[in-house]
């Protein structure tokens, strides 16, 4: 009889353990499913956020491109208007001189406008007539030292001397330019040309100093690429 009760108790405990084990396993599965569902929801949210971020980045790139184009357009317009102002100022000065002398019947020579002055010198430069170009650009700078095109006049004047292999004169013009312009579109190019002049004059230490300065301060310039490719 006792053995019967013992057997019943053991049987009860055995199936109770199995039952609770199944219940626990079932609860774990439910919790796991809930966690998976939550993770999926979070992944979908992250994907939506990523898609929105990508769209915003594309829009930002597009807006930046538009702003850059508008900036370049405005820069060109400002340069054009500045040249026109130079021309108008020169024309008014000449007319005032004529009126002040009260000689309306005297034919007085009308000088070219600043832009015309520059273009005459540039045409000589582009045709390789460097002697005429030097005279033209020097005359332009003496008459209009602070005009919109004066930086370009310095650049082409220095390049004309460089083409004539007059390296000392080229360095002199570049130094005048550098004293006047600390931030300009031709700055790196003028520094590079000065270094080349030093090389031709066999002043290697001065040339090396300039080239190192360019590589350090303007690492993305085409002049730096040329220097690195020649090493």
Secondary structure, 3 states (H helix, E strand, C coil): CHHHHHHHHHHHHHHHHHHHHHHHHHHHHHHHHHHHHHHHHHHHHHHHHHHHHHHHHHHHHHHHHHHHHHHHHHHHHHHHHHHHHHHHHHHHHHHHHHHHHCCCCCCCCCCCCHHHHHHHHHHHHHCCCHHHHHHHHHHHHHHCCCCCCHHHHHHHHHHHHHHCCCHHHHHHHHHHHHHHCCCCCCHHHHHHHHHHHHHHCCCHHHHHHHHHHHHHHCCCCHHHHHHHHHC
